[in-house]
Amino acid sequence: VGDQELPAVQKLIYLRSALRGEPKRALEGVPNTADNYAPSLDKLHARYGDPALLISLHAEKLVSVETPADGNVKDLRLLLDLFETSVRELRSLLKEVAPAPAPASSAAPSATSATTKAMEEVPDLFLAPLLTGKLPKAIKLDWIRKTSAKERFNLTALFAFVRKEVESLEAVEQAAVKPKREKRSSERGARAR
């Protein structure tokens, strides 16, 4: 919205409609006028634009999330969604706080790319074990059985594994609900006769 050719008041209205929770409350009482768009944006950037603070908040959220009970598909889906969203946001934030690469010299052109690759892998080394630790025991055990020690640090593979588990559990739940519905409708039909 910020870069689009819209009147400032329209940008403020769009901005406010996208906010939730504390950021939304930060702009309560601010009238929707063109003059208030830039100060509102500045206020949000000042309060929520510190990448180091945002990284800490994401880490705290991931550490404090509860392990879903075995068989609780809804909470397992929420856990997966939380981790996937947070990892995307953390990777983006890490790019903002990562030290600028040293000027490339002709002697070591691949050093910068190796450093960049290492920075991208660092979250996996911490977040994969964190997610694994939050999984219900049966799923965690299945993950450990099916992967090598090195693979256990691959967050992409872990996400795919957990997503498949969630989808399988959801399919089982849906299959269990369908016969119950059919039984109820056949009972209603028998009573109507």
NORWOVEN-V45631 format. One record per residue. RES is the residue in one small letter. PSI is psi in degrees with one decimal (* if undefined). Layout:
RES/PSI + RES/PSI
//
This chain:
v/-40.3 + g/-35.0 + d/-8.8 + q/157.4 + e/72.7 + l/153.9 + p/147.6 + a/-37.7 + v/-37.2 + q/-39.6 + k/-41.0 + l/-41.4 + i/-44.2 + y/-43.2 + l/-50.1 + r/-36.7 + s/-22.0 + a/-11.7 + l/150.1 + r/160.1 + g/-137.5 + e/-44.1 + p/-37.0 + k/-42.2 + r/-28.4 + a/-24.7 + l/6.8 + e/139.5 + g/-6.9 + v/117.9 + p/148.1 + n/86.3 + t/158.5 + a/-37.2 + d/-18.8 + n/-7.0 + y/-56.0 + a/-46.5 + p/-34.5 + s/-43.3 + l/-42.7 + d/-41.1 + k/-44.8 + l/-40.8 + h/-41.3 + a/-40.1 + r/-37.6 + y/7.7 + g/5.7 + d/106.9 + p/-38.3 + a/-41.0 + l/-43.0 + l/-38.0 + i/-44.7 + s/-42.1 + l/-41.5 + h/-44.6 + a/-44.4 + e/-41.8 + k/-43.1 + l/-37.4 + v/-35.8 + s/-9.3 + v/142.1 + e/151.0 + t/127.1 + p/146.7 + a/150.7 + d/131.3 + g/-5.2 + n/87.7 + v/-40.6 + k/-46.8 + d/-32.9 + l/-40.4 + r/-43.4 + l/-40.6 + l/-47.3 + l/-47.6 + d/-42.2 + l/-46.8 + f/-44.6 + e/-44.8 + t/-46.8 + s/-38.9 + v/-42.3 + r/-46.9 + e/-40.3 + l/-42.2 + r/-39.7 + s/-44.5 + l/-37.5 + l/-32.8 + k/-33.0 + e/-34.0 + v/-9.1 + a/141.8 + p/145.3 + a/139.8 + p/146.0 + a/152.1 + p/135.1 + a/130.7 + s/159.9 + s/-20.5 + a/-31.9 + a/68.9 + p/-22.2 + s/-6.9 + a/-40.9 + t/-44.3 + s/-33.8 + a/-39.6 + t/-43.6 + t/-45.0 + k/-41.5 + a/-40.3 + m/-36.1 + e/-30.1 + e/-21.6 + v/-47.0 + p/-36.9 + d/-39.2 + l/-27.7 + f/-38.7 + l/-32.8 + a/-48.5 + p/-32.1 + l/-47.0 + l/-44.0 + t/-41.2 + g/-21.6 + k/-6.1 + l/149.1 + p/150.2 + k/-45.8 + a/-40.5 + i/-40.2 + k/-45.2 + l/-41.6 + d/-41.8 + w/-45.2 + i/-39.7 + r/-37.0 + k/-2.6 + t/155.2 + s/167.3 + a/-40.1 + k/-39.9 + e/-24.7 + r/-15.4 + f/4.0 + n/102.1 + l/-36.7 + t/-44.9 + a/-38.9 + l/-43.4 + f/-44.6 + a/-41.7 + f/-49.1 + v/-40.4 + r/-42.7 + k/-40.4 + e/-45.5 + v/-47.5 + e/-38.3 + s/-44.9 + l/-38.2 + e/-39.8 + a/-40.7 + v/-43.0 + e/-44.1 + q/-38.1 + a/-34.4 + a/-31.5 + v/-36.8 + k/-49.0 + p/-33.9 + k/-42.4 + r/-43.7 + e/-39.4 + k/-43.9 + r/-42.7 + s/-34.8 + s/-33.2 + e/-40.6 + r/-40.1 + g/-38.8 + a/-37.1 + r/-31.0 + a/-23.0 + r/*
//
